[in-house]
Amino acid sequence: MKMKTKIKSKMSRTFSGNFTGAYKKFTMSHMREHPTSPEAFLPKPLNECKVALVSTAGVHLKTDRPFDVDNPAGDHTFRIIPSDVSEQDLTVTHIYIDTKYAKSDPTIVFPLPQLKQSAKDGKIGSVSSINIGLNGGILDTALAEQDSIPKVAELLLNEGIDAALLVPG
């Protein structure tokens, strides 16, 4: 991470912690309705569903290319995270959140062991073999809407995933 980006990250986290009212101006009004998107109803009981994790905390494998936090528009790309990954193989790259604790314990932002336990306990049917890491620090969402989100949705549908647990970052 460039020094300029480190300063920007620290300033934004300090600002957000001290001026929480400033974020009330951010809305979803720019989002377009997608009538062809699947409805959000489960096709079967949760204890029969295959569930995937989708995190916007910048989670990725240590062997993956980190998210580009130096890009002023944000990094709209995604990373595929297999369900058989160990916590030691994960890391977090994000500009707008303090990643110190998530790097030491990735389950804070990517609760894969807890999801696996839910499958063992019979609360969900199974854990998807693939999960998704995204970077939520995207100021220009056009590329995410046009490119990444459709690809992720298609990937999840092709894997037969019934539900996705979104873990915001």
C-alpha positions in Angstrom: 0.0 0.0 0.0 1.4 3.4 -1.0 2.0 5.9 1.8 -0.7 8.2 0.3 -3.2 5.4 0.5 -2.2 4.6 4.1 -2.8 8.2 5.1 -6.1 8.2 3.2 -7.1 5.0 5.0 -6.2 6.4 8.4 -8.0 9.7 7.7 -11.2 8.0 6.5 -11.3 5.7 9.5 -10.7 8.6 11.9 -13.4 10.7 10.1 -16.0 7.9 10.1 -15.4 7.3 13.8 -15.8 10.9 14.8 -18.3 12.2 12.3 -20.8 9.4 11.9 -23.6 11.7 10.8 -21.7 12.6 7.7 -22.5 9.2 6.2 -26.3 9.8 6.2 -26.0 11.4 2.8 -24.9 8.1 1.2 -27.9 6.3 -0.2 -28.7 3.5 -2.6 -30.7 5.9 -4.8 -28.2 5.4 -7.7 -28.9 1.7 -7.9 -30.9 0.4 -10.7 -33.6 -2.2 -10.3 -32.7 -5.6 -11.9 -36.1 -7.3 -12.6 -34.3 -10.4 -14.1 -32.5 -11.1 -10.8 -33.6 -14.1 -8.9 -36.0 -13.5 -6.1 -34.7 -13.8 -2.5 -36.9 -16.7 -1.5 -35.2 -19.9 -0.4 -36.2 -22.8 -2.7 -36.1 -25.2 0.2 -35.7 -25.2 4.0 -32.4 -23.7 5.2 -31.3 -27.1 6.7 -31.3 -28.4 3.1 -29.6 -25.4 1.5 -26.0 -25.2 0.2 -24.7 -21.9 1.6 -21.8 -19.7 0.4 -20.0 -16.9 2.2 -19.7 -13.5 0.5 -17.6 -11.0 2.3 -17.0 -7.3 1.3 -14.1 -7.0 3.8 -11.4 -7.6 1.3 -10.8 -11.2 2.3 -8.6 -13.2 -0.1 -6.0 -16.0 -0.1 -2.5 -14.9 0.8 -1.4 -16.3 -2.5 -4.0 -14.2 -4.4 -3.2 -10.7 -5.8 -4.3 -8.3 -3.1 -7.2 -5.9 -3.8 -5.9 -2.7 -5.4 -6.5 -0.2 -2.6 -4.5 2.4 -4.4 -7.1 2.7 -7.1 -9.1 5.9 -6.4 -12.3 4.3 -7.7 -11.8 1.1 -5.7 -11.2 -2.5 -6.8 -14.4 -4.1 -8.2 -12.8 -7.5 -8.7 -13.5 -10.6 -6.6 -11.6 -13.5 -5.3 -12.7 -17.1 -5.0 -12.1 -18.7 -1.6 -12.4 -22.5 -1.4 -14.2 -23.9 1.7 -11.3 -26.2 2.5 -9.0 -23.2 3.1 -7.3 -22.8 6.5 -7.5 -19.5 8.5 -3.7 -19.2 8.2 -4.1 -19.0 4.4 -6.4 -16.0 4.5 -5.6 -12.3 4.7 -7.5 -9.0 4.3 -6.8 -6.0 2.1 -9.1 -3.0 2.6 -8.6 0.8 2.7 -11.7 1.8 4.8 -11.6 -0.6 7.7 -8.8 -1.3 10.2 -7.7 -4.8 9.1 -5.4 -5.5 12.1 -7.8 -7.8 13.9 -9.2 -9.4 10.8 -5.7 -10.3 9.7 -5.0 -12.0 13.0 -8.4 -13.7 13.0 -10.0 -13.8 9.5 -13.2 -15.4 10.9 -14.2 -12.0 12.2 -15.0 -11.0 8.6 -15.1 -14.5 7.0 -16.8 -16.9 9.5 -16.1 -20.1 7.5 -15.5 -22.4 10.6 -18.8 -21.1 12.1 -20.6 -21.9 8.8 -19.1 -25.4 8.7 -20.3 -25.9 12.3 -23.8 -24.8 11.3 -23.7 -27.6 8.6 -22.5 -30.1 11.2 -25.3 -29.0 13.5 -27.9 -29.5 10.8 -28.8 -25.8 10.7 -27.8 -25.6 7.0 -27.6 -28.3 4.4 -23.9 -27.8 3.4 -21.2 -25.3 2.9 -20.4 -24.3 -0.7 -17.0 -25.5 -2.0 -16.5 -21.9 -3.2 -17.0 -18.6 -1.4 -16.4 -15.0 -2.5 -14.2 -12.2 -1.3 -15.0 -8.7 -2.5 -13.6 -5.3 -1.5 -16.3 -3.0 -0.2 -14.3 0.2 -0.6 -15.7 0.9 -4.1 -16.6 4.5 -4.8 -17.4 4.0 -8.4 -19.8 1.1 -8.4 -20.5 1.0 -12.2 -17.9 -1.7 -12.9 -19.0 -3.8 -10.0 -22.6 -3.6 -11.2 -21.8 -4.3 -14.8 -19.0 -6.8 -14.5 -18.2 -8.4 -11.1 -21.7 -8.8 -9.6 -23.1 -10.6 -12.6 -20.1 -12.9 -12.7 -20.4 -13.7 -9.0 -24.1 -14.3 -9.3 -23.6 -16.6 -12.3 -20.8 -18.5 -10.5 -23.0 -19.0 -7.4 -25.9 -20.2 -9.6 -23.7 -22.6 -11.5 -22.4 -24.1 -8.3 -26.0 -24.8 -7.2 -25.8 -22.5 -4.2 -29.2 -21.9 -2.6 -28.2 -19.0 -0.3 -25.3 -16.7 0.4 -24.4 -15.2 3.7 -23.2 -11.6 3.2 -20.6 -10.5 5.7 -20.0 -6.7 5.2 -16.6 -5.1 5.7 
